Amino acid sequence: IAAGDKRKPSRSLSEVSSSSIIKSPKINLSQHSSASLRRAVTPLIQSMEQLDAAALLSLNPNQDGNGAVLDPKKGSSVPPIHDRIVPYHRFHRAENTVRYLHAREVADKYTVGIFIFPPGASIPLHDHPSMVVISRVLYGELKVKSYSVVSSVHDDDVVEEMKEETSGTKCDSSPSRIRSSINRIKDFVSRAVLSSHHDHHVATQHKLQVQVNKSPLGVQFSSDGDGESSAIISAPNVTALYPDEGNCHSFVAGPY
C-alpha cells in the first residue's frame, strides 16, 4: 500500500492485470484458528517487514522531513509518486484515483498486488470472508478502521452495526473468492466516478454485525484535540487480518 499527503476522498479505482491466473485446489482458511494462521504467516510478515520499499519503487529517500514517511526510525521520507505511475486511470490522472496493480495470483490460494493511494484517498468498509490478508505500507500512512464480523452474538459482546456498500450490478465473475473480494473493493470505489460522470448511483447496503478490533497488527493509536482516538498505520509497518479477526476494514490515506 502506498499512501501520500492529504487532499480529498477517493473517487475511483482501476486495475492493471498483466499476469495469468494459476489454478490450484481450494483452501478453506476459516476452519483454522487465528492463532494457528498467525503462526503460519509469521515468516511472510517478517519478510514483508524487511522489504526495501525504496529499491522496489525506485524511490529517492531524504532526511529533510519533506514528503511521505518511509522509515521513521531512520528519519527518512520520500516525495509521493502516485501521479507518476502508469498506466493512468481511464479518466486520465483523475484526482484521488485509487488504483490496484495486479502482480500475481494462484486461484483460491493467494493474490499479490499494490494499491496506489493518492493523498486523502480511501477504500471504504469491506470484508474478506474466509481469508487472510497481509498488507505492508510501502510509504506514507493511512487511517484504519478494523472490525471483526460477529457470526453469533452473546450477551457480553460489544456489537455494532456497520453498513457495507454493495453494488446493484455484478462484478466480474471469477472462480476465485480472493479475486471476487478484490473486484468488490474496486467496484465500491469505481462507482463514485461512474456516478459523477453519468449522474446515477446504483447501490444497496448490507448490515454487518461487528466488534471493534482493538489491537490490529502494526497500528498505532493516537488522540486528537477532541479526545477522539485514531488508528494509524504508517510505513514500514505490516498489518494482517484473519477469517475471524479484523476481517472487515477500511483505509484513508494520510498524512496524520
QUIUR-V324743 format. One record per residue. PSI is psi in whole degrees, 0 to 359 (999 if undefined). OMEGA is omega in radians with two decimals (* if undefined). D_LAST is the distance of its C-alpha to the last C-alpha in Angstrom with 2 decimals. Layout:
psi/omega/d_last
PSI/OMEGA/D_LAST
PSI/OMEGA/D_LAST
This chain:
psi/omega/d_last
130/3.11/16.10
125/-3.07/14.62
144/-3.09/11.25
212/-3.09/10.43
168/-2.98/8.68
135/2.96/8.28
251/-3.07/11.79
167/3.05/13.82
155/-3.09/14.50
156/-3.09/16.60
337/-3.09/20.29
173/3.14/22.18
135/3.08/22.71
166/-3.08/25.55
142/2.94/27.13
118/-3.10/29.06
108/-3.01/31.54
355/-3.07/33.80
153/-3.14/35.19
158/-3.14/37.86
127/3.10/37.48
128/-3.12/39.49
144/-3.10/41.17
155/3.10/41.25
145/-3.12/42.36
147/3.09/39.87
129/3.12/38.02
97/-3.08/37.37
339/-3.08/34.42
346/3.12/34.50
355/3.13/37.66
149/3.12/35.87
158/3.09/33.90
324/-3.13/30.22
316/-3.13/31.46
322/3.10/33.86
322/3.12/31.45
318/3.10/28.86
321/-3.08/31.66
324/-3.06/32.64
358/3.14/29.29
315/3.09/28.31
323/3.11/29.87
318/3.11/27.90
316/3.14/24.58
322/3.11/25.65
321/3.13/26.64
327/3.10/23.33
330/-3.12/21.56
358/-3.12/23.98
134/3.12/23.46
94/-3.09/23.18
325/-3.14/20.57
318/3.12/21.46
319/-3.12/25.07
318/-3.05/24.54
6/-3.11/22.69
50/-3.13/24.55
159/3.08/21.49
90/-3.09/22.00
151/3.04/19.67
165/3.12/19.34
21/-3.10/18.60
2/3.09/17.78
2/3.12/14.00
142/3.11/13.89
199/-3.09/12.46
148/-3.10/10.50
137/3.07/10.73
311/3.10/14.16
101/-3.09/15.27
333/3.13/13.77
329/3.12/17.32
356/-3.11/18.82
26/-3.06/16.26
147/3.09/16.41
170/-3.11/14.35
151/2.99/15.74
134/3.11/15.98
144/-3.09/15.00
14/-3.06/18.38
327/-3.09/17.95
2/3.12/20.27
358/-3.10/22.88
129/-3.14/23.53
158/-0.01/26.86
154/3.13/28.46
167/3.04/26.59
157/-3.07/26.36
338/3.06/29.65
14/3.01/28.26
98/3.07/27.56
31/3.07/24.11
133/-3.10/23.09
142/3.06/19.59
33/3.07/16.96
118/3.06/19.63
128/3.14/18.68
154/3.08/21.51
120/3.10/23.04
112/-3.10/25.19
130/-3.10/27.85
310/-3.07/29.18
151/3.08/31.71
136/2.91/33.02
111/-2.98/35.80
130/3.13/36.62
17/3.01/35.95
298/3.14/34.75
161/2.99/31.46
147/-3.12/29.49
132/3.11/27.16
175/-3.14/24.82
126/2.98/21.55
131/-3.14/19.10
112/-3.10/17.73
117/2.91/14.54
169/3.14/14.25
130/3.10/11.03
2/-3.12/10.06
159/-3.07/13.06
154/2.92/13.91
123/-3.03/16.74
173/-3.12/18.15
130/3.13/19.54
161/-3.13/22.41
165/3.13/24.55
77/-3.06/26.22
132/3.06/29.67
33/-3.11/31.56
160/2.89/29.11
128/3.12/27.13
125/3.13/23.93
125/-3.07/22.27
132/3.08/19.04
129/3.05/17.77
116/-3.10/14.52
317/2.96/16.19
160/-3.13/13.30
196/-3.11/9.61
155/-3.11/7.38
148/2.99/7.86
134/-3.04/7.92
139/2.88/11.56
125/-3.05/14.47
129/-3.12/17.51
156/2.99/21.05
126/3.12/24.56
130/-3.08/27.20
122/3.13/30.09
325/3.09/33.53
138/-3.04/35.54
129/3.08/34.64
163/-3.06/36.04
329/-3.06/36.48
5/3.11/34.01
140/3.00/31.17
105/-2.99/28.15
138/3.06/27.95
156/3.03/25.88
120/3.09/26.80
141/3.11/24.23
126/3.11/25.22
125/-3.12/25.00
138/3.01/25.95
150/-3.07/28.81
149/3.05/30.69
349/3.07/34.19
155/-3.06/35.17
148/3.05/35.43
176/3.06/33.31
124/-3.10/35.06
139/-3.13/37.37
145/3.11/37.22
346/-3.09/38.84
124/3.08/35.64
328/3.12/33.45
312/3.14/30.57
324/3.11/31.03
320/3.12/31.43
316/3.10/28.04
318/3.14/26.41
323/3.12/28.48
319/3.13/27.33
314/3.11/23.63
319/-3.09/24.65
319/3.14/26.81
311/-3.00/24.22
324/-3.10/22.07
330/-3.11/25.08
337/3.11/26.77
320/3.11/24.32
318/3.11/25.72
321/3.14/29.23
317/-3.09/28.87
335/-3.11/27.88
338/-3.08/30.73
5/3.06/33.41
38/2.99/32.72
158/-3.08/32.86
106/-3.11/30.63
112/-3.13/32.32
151/2.97/30.51
171/-3.14/31.36
135/3.04/29.42
141/3.13/30.17
133/3.09/29.25
135/3.00/28.14
118/-3.03/28.81
160/2.97/25.88
144/3.10/24.69
132/3.04/21.13
105/-2.96/20.55
344/-3.08/19.58
61/3.09/19.23
144/-3.13/18.13
136/3.00/18.54
3/-3.05/15.76
136/3.09/13.10
140/-3.14/11.49
137/3.12/11.45
158/-3.14/9.90
139/3.09/11.09
187/-3.09/10.02
337/3.14/12.82
4/3.12/14.80
6/3.12/15.07
138/-3.11/13.47
138/3.09/12.23
141/3.09/9.42
119/-3.06/10.19
134/2.97/7.91
131/-3.10/10.03
162/3.08/9.65
143/0.06/12.66
32/-3.01/15.42
156/3.11/15.39
139/3.04/17.74
161/-3.09/17.88
152/3.00/21.09
159/-3.06/22.78
168/-3.07/26.50
327/-3.13/29.10
21/-3.14/28.94
113/3.09/25.55
23/-3.00/22.13
15/3.06/23.88
119/-3.05/22.03
170/3.05/18.35
159/-3.14/15.83
142/2.99/12.75
124/-3.09/10.20
149/-3.08/8.67
202/0.28/5.21
163/3.11/3.80
999/*/0.00
